[in-house]
């Protein structure tokens, strides 16, 4: 069993991150930022995902993020301040 999280750009068809390009969470104009990611992870906790039995020792959560061609300062975080 695998829980998967990603982001997308739907509003600006001219943006290089448009479509299923998985920009970082909080990418300007994208659909998901830290509040949405937090809600998703909290939902997994609520439904007992992390206590579930599966083929691996621990449940798997993956975050799909691709680098985008935009100018950001070096070391700009993909996710920051995610506190549950």
MARLOVO-753259 format. One record per residue: x, y, z of N, C-alpha, C, O in turn; residue in three letters; residue number from 1. Coordinates in nm, 4 decimals, decimal comma, m for minus. Example, Ala and Ser with C-alpha at 12.3 -4.5 7.8 and 13.67 -1.06 7.14 Angstrom:
<atoms>
n_c1 n_c2 n_c3 ca_c1 ca_c2 ca_c3 c_c1 c_c2 c_c3 o_c1 o_c2 o_c3 residu num
1,3190 m0,5690 0,7800 1,2300 m0,4500 0,7800 1,3200 m0,3300 0,7800 1,4236 m0,3319 0,8465 Ala 1
1,2850 m0,2250 0,7080 1,3670 m0,1060 0,7140 1,2900 0,0030 0,7870 1,3409 0,1138 0,8039 Ser 2
</atoms>
This chain:
<atoms>
n_c1 n_c2 n_c3 ca_c1 ca_c2 ca_c3 c_c1 c_c2 c_c3 o_c1 o_c2 o_c3 residu num
0,0845 m0,1166 0,0000 0,0000 0,0000 0,0000 0,0899 0,1240 0,0000 0,1919 0,1284 0,0688 Unk 1
0,0498 0,2247 m0,0789 0,1304 0,3452 m0,0943 0,0394 0,4665 m0,0983 m0,0570 0,4695 m0,1749 Unk 2
0,0689 0,5663 m0,0166 0,0010 0,6951 m0,0240 0,0936 0,7886 m0,1011 0,2134 0,7944 m0,0734 Unk 3
0,0393 0,8605 m0,1961 0,1190 0,9421 m0,2870 0,0696 1,0858 m0,2813 m0,0510 1,1097 m0,2759 Unk 4
0,1618 1,1820 m0,2823 0,1256 1,3240 m0,2855 0,2082 1,3937 m0,3924 0,3267 1,3654 m0,4102 Unk 5
0,1441 1,4840 m0,4619 0,2128 1,5622 m0,5642 0,1417 1,6954 m0,5818 0,0430 1,7242 m0,5140 Unk 6
0,1920 1,7743 m0,6718 0,1361 1,9053 m0,6989 0,1220 1,9205 m0,8494 0,1838 1,8466 m0,9260 Unk 7
0,0404 2,0167 m0,8916 0,0266 2,0436 m1,0344 m0,0089 2,1900 m1,0561 m0,0556 2,2590 m0,9654 Unk 8
0,0142 2,2350 m1,1774 m0,0219 2,3700 m1,2205 m0,1349 2,3549 m1,3210 m0,1174 2,2923 m1,4256 Unk 9
m0,2506 2,4118 m1,2898 m0,3641 2,4029 m1,3814 m0,4073 2,5393 m1,4335 m0,4733 2,5473 m1,5371 Unk 10
m0,3713 2,6465 m1,3638 m0,4242 2,7791 m1,3952 m0,3570 2,8477 m1,5139 m0,4225 2,9227 m1,5863 Unk 11
m0,2292 2,8237 m1,5349 m0,1532 2,8982 m1,6356 m0,0947 2,8015 m1,7385 0,0069 2,7366 m1,7135 Unk 12
m0,1604 2,7926 m1,8546 m0,1145 2,6982 m1,9574 0,0210 2,7362 m2,0161 0,0843 2,6538 m2,0820 Unk 13
0,0663 2,8581 m1,9940 0,1956 2,9018 m2,0447 0,3106 2,8803 m1,9477 0,4267 2,9002 m1,9835 Unk 14
0,2795 2,8398 m1,8258 0,3836 2,8176 m1,7261 0,4564 2,6866 m1,7564 0,3923 2,5884 m1,7939 Unk 15
0,5888 2,6831 m1,7408 0,6630 2,5593 m1,7678 0,6207 2,4432 m1,6782 0,6478 2,3277 m1,7110 Unk 16
0,5548 2,4716 m1,5660 0,5105 2,3647 m1,4755 0,3683 2,3188 m1,5060 0,3146 2,2341 m1,4345 Unk 17
0,3060 2,3732 m1,6112 0,1668 2,3403 m1,6429 0,1491 2,1906 m1,6668 0,2321 2,1259 m1,7307 Unk 18
0,0404 2,1380 m1,6144 0,0065 1,9974 m1,6356 0,0627 1,9083 m1,5253 0,0734 1,9484 m1,4094 Unk 19
0,0975 1,7882 m1,5645 0,1429 1,6855 m1,4698 0,2943 1,6904 m1,4535 0,3626 1,5897 m1,4718 Unk 20
0,3463 1,8076 m1,4191 0,4915 1,8262 m1,4081 0,5413 1,8199 m1,2635 0,6620 1,8279 m1,2403 Unk 21
0,4532 1,8061 m1,1681 0,4871 1,7914 m1,0255 0,5820 1,8994 m0,9731 0,6903 1,8682 m0,9236 Unk 22
0,5412 2,0274 m0,9838 0,6261 2,1327 m0,9249 0,6280 2,1193 m0,7728 0,5477 2,0463 m0,7147 Unk 23
0,7198 2,1901 m0,7099 0,7280 2,1857 m0,5640 0,5966 2,2321 m0,5032 0,5208 2,3056 m0,5665 Unk 24
0,5698 2,1894 m0,3812 0,4530 2,2364 m0,3086 0,4719 2,3857 m0,2831 0,5774 2,4282 m0,2360 Unk 25
0,3703 2,4646 m0,3140 0,3795 2,6090 m0,2978 0,4320 2,6810 m0,4195 0,4539 2,8020 m0,4146 Unk 26
0,4528 2,6095 m0,5293 0,4948 2,6734 m0,6540 0,3917 2,7811 m0,6883 0,2718 2,7544 m0,6798 Unk 27
0,4340 2,9008 m0,7263 0,3396 3,0102 m0,7512 0,2281 2,9719 m0,8488 0,2547 2,9311 m0,9619 Unk 28
0,1036 2,9855 m0,8041 m0,0128 2,9560 m0,8873 m0,0521 2,8096 m0,8925 m0,1487 2,7749 m0,9604 Unk 29
0,0201 2,7223 m0,8227 m0,0104 2,5791 m0,8279 m0,1238 2,5440 m0,7316 m0,1745 2,6299 m0,6596 Unk 30
m0,1617 2,4190 m0,7316 m0,2787 2,3743 m0,6568 m0,2521 2,3401 m0,5108 m0,3422 2,3559 m0,4284 Unk 31
m0,1326 2,2939 m0,4754 m0,1052 2,2461 m0,3400 0,0137 2,3163 m0,2763 0,1179 2,3367 m0,3385 Unk 32
m0,0058 2,3525 m0,1497 0,1000 2,4146 m0,0697 0,1020 2,3412 0,0644 0,0374 2,2374 0,0790 Unk 33
0,1737 2,3931 0,1599 0,1875 2,3281 0,2899 0,0515 2,3027 0,3564 0,0339 2,1940 0,4115 Unk 34
m0,0457 2,3949 0,3554 m0,1738 2,3656 0,4216 m0,2462 2,2441 0,3611 m0,3035 2,1638 0,4347 Unk 35
m0,2439 2,2304 0,2284 m0,3090 2,1160 0,1646 m0,2340 1,9859 0,1948 m0,2953 1,8815 0,2171 Unk 36
m0,1019 1,9938 0,1950 m0,0210 1,8766 0,2265 m0,0441 1,8332 0,3709 m0,0551 1,7140 0,3999 Unk 37
m0,0511 1,9292 0,4596 m0,0777 1,8985 0,6009 m0,2138 1,8307 0,6154 m0,2259 1,7309 0,6865 Unk 38
m0,3155 1,8839 0,5491 m0,4495 1,8240 0,5559 m0,4476 1,6806 0,5045 m0,5132 1,5934 0,5615 Unk 39
m0,3736 1,6560 0,3982 m0,3626 1,5208 0,3416 m0,2985 1,4248 0,4418 m0,3505 1,3159 0,4658 Unk 40
m0,1861 1,4652 0,4999 m0,1161 1,3781 0,5956 m0,2022 1,3574 0,7203 m0,2084 1,2462 0,7728 Unk 41
m0,2683 1,4620 0,7681 m0,3576 1,4471 0,8830 m0,4716 1,3504 0,8514 m0,5142 1,2749 0,9389 Unk 42
m0,5210 1,3517 0,7291 m0,6261 1,2578 0,6883 m0,5752 1,1141 0,6920 m0,6471 1,0227 0,7322 Unk 43
m0,4505 1,0952 0,6496 m0,3914 0,9613 0,6570 m0,3829 0,9139 0,8018 m0,4091 0,7973 0,8312 Unk 44
m0,3461 1,0044 0,8916 m0,3405 0,9704 1,0345 m0,4806 0,9355 1,0845 m0,4986 0,8360 1,1547 Unk 45
m0,5786 1,0162 1,0490 m0,7161 0,9981 1,0957 m0,7732 0,8630 1,0549 m0,8417 0,7987 1,1345 Unk 46
m0,7465 0,8193 0,9337 m0,8017 0,6917 0,8867 m0,7168 0,5724 0,9299 m0,7490 0,4583 0,8965 Unk 47
m0,6088 0,5975 1,0038 m0,5268 0,4877 1,0552 m0,4271 0,4314 0,9564 m0,3792 0,3192 0,9724 Unk 48
m0,3958 0,5089 0,8545 m0,3036 0,4590 0,7508 m0,1702 0,4139 0,8096 m0,1164 0,3117 0,7669 Unk 49
m0,1165 0,4862 0,9047 0,0160 0,4553 0,9574 0,0157 0,3369 1,0543 0,1221 0,2892 1,0939 Unk 50
m0,1025 0,2895 1,0926 m0,1132 0,1697 1,1756 m0,1582 0,0488 1,0932 m0,1737 m0,0606 1,1475 Unk 51
m0,1790 0,0674 0,9639 m0,2298 m0,0406 0,8795 m0,1238 m0,1466 0,8526 m0,0041 m0,1177 0,8518 Unk 52
m0,1686 m0,2681 0,8310 m0,0807 m0,3802 0,7977 m0,0668 m0,3857 0,6453 m0,1635 m0,3642 0,5721 Unk 53
0,0515 m0,4141 0,6003 0,0755 m0,4228 0,4563 0,1949 m0,5098 0,4269 0,2499 m0,5724 0,5174 Unk 54
0,2363 m0,5148 0,3011 0,3484 m0,6013 0,2622 0,4853 m0,5499 0,3092 0,5847 m0,6220 0,3002 Unk 55
0,4908 m0,4269 0,3587 0,6176 m0,3721 0,4087 0,6072 m0,3534 0,5600 0,4974 m0,3541 0,6157 Unk 56
0,7207 m0,3369 0,6256 0,7206 m0,3184 0,7706 0,6452 m0,1924 0,8123 0,5803 m0,1901 0,9168 Unk 57
0,6539 m0,0888 0,7312 0,5871 0,0376 0,7601 0,5133 0,0847 0,6353 0,5567 0,0558 0,5238 Unk 58
0,4025 0,1569 0,6523 0,3327 0,2127 0,5359 0,4236 0,3093 0,4595 0,5122 0,3720 0,5176 Unk 59
0,4008 0,3200 0,3316 0,4835 0,4039 0,2447 0,4075 0,5311 0,2086 0,2904 0,5259 0,1711 Unk 60
0,4751 0,6449 0,2201 0,4230 0,7730 0,1723 0,5286 0,8296 0,0791 0,6445 0,8441 0,1179 Unk 61
0,4893 0,8618 m0,0440 0,5844 0,9179 m0,1400 0,5386 1,0569 m0,1823 0,4191 1,0857 m0,1900 Unk 62
0,6370 1,1421 m0,2093 0,6121 1,2789 m0,2539 0,6817 1,2966 m0,3879 0,8042 1,2876 m0,3964 Unk 63
0,6042 1,3215 m0,4920 0,6621 1,3363 m0,6256 0,6813 1,4849 m0,6552 0,5850 1,5613 m0,6620 Unk 64
0,8075 1,5242 m0,6726 0,8432 1,6635 m0,6983 0,9515 1,6665 m0,8052 1,0522 1,5966 m0,7944 Unk 65
0,9306 1,7476 m0,9082 1,0305 1,7649 m1,0145 1,0843 1,9079 m1,0096 1,0104 2,0017 m0,9799 Unk 66
1,2108 1,9233 m1,0384 1,2707 2,0571 m1,0465 1,2101 2,1311 m1,1653 1,1868 2,0727 m1,2712 Unk 67
1,1851 2,2593 m1,1463 1,1275 2,3420 m1,2525 1,2276 2,4478 m1,2972 1,3192 2,4833 m1,2231 Unk 68
1,2093 2,4971 m1,4175 1,2968 2,6015 m1,4722 1,2444 2,7386 m1,4310 1,1863 2,8110 m1,5119 Unk 69
1,2653 2,7728 m1,3063 1,2304 2,9046 m1,2536 1,3450 2,9489 m1,1671 1,4204 2,8661 m1,1159 Unk 70
1,3591 3,0778 m1,1502 1,4691 3,1302 m1,0704 1,4267 3,1437 m0,9242 1,3426 3,2266 m0,8893 Unk 71
1,4857 3,0622 m0,8420 1,4661 3,0691 m0,6980 1,6022 3,0731 m0,6322 1,7004 3,0284 m0,6915 Unk 72
1,6104 3,1254 m0,5117 1,7395 3,1286 m0,4428 1,7926 2,9871 m0,4211 1,7139 2,8942 m0,4028 Unk 73
1,9253 2,9691 m0,4228 1,9823 2,8370 m0,3944 1,9339 2,7863 m0,2594 1,9261 2,8615 m0,1622 Unk 74
1,9019 2,6590 m0,2549 1,8571 2,5978 m0,1314 1,7121 2,6259 m0,0969 1,6700 2,6003 0,0159 Unk 75
1,6341 2,6784 m0,1918 1,4927 2,7063 m0,1671 1,4236 2,5754 m0,1299 1,4373 2,4770 m0,2027 Unk 76
1,3490 2,5710 m0,0174 1,2915 2,4440 0,0287 1,1759 2,3965 m0,0573 1,1003 2,4772 m0,1115 Unk 77
1,1625 2,2654 m0,0695 1,0472 2,2050 m0,1359 0,9306 2,2035 m0,0382 0,8189 2,2410 m0,0737 Unk 78
0,9561 2,1607 0,0833 0,8545 2,1601 0,1899 0,9201 2,2216 0,3127 1,0350 2,1909 0,3443 Unk 79
0,8486 2,3063 0,3800 0,9016 2,3620 0,5031 0,7890 2,3808 0,6019 0,6735 2,3992 0,5634 Unk 80
0,8225 2,3762 0,7278 0,7286 2,4023 0,8367 0,6038 2,3122 0,8332 0,4931 2,3590 0,8595 Unk 81
0,6217 2,1839 0,8009 0,5111 2,0902 0,8050 0,5092 2,0283 0,9436 0,5858 1,9365 0,9728 Unk 82
0,4207 2,0794 1,0292 0,4099 2,0313 1,1674 0,2727 1,9697 1,1851 0,1711 2,0319 1,1541 Unk 83
0,2701 1,8494 1,2341 0,1416 1,7804 1,2555 0,1009 1,7882 1,4009 m0,0041 1,7360 1,4384 Unk 84
</atoms>
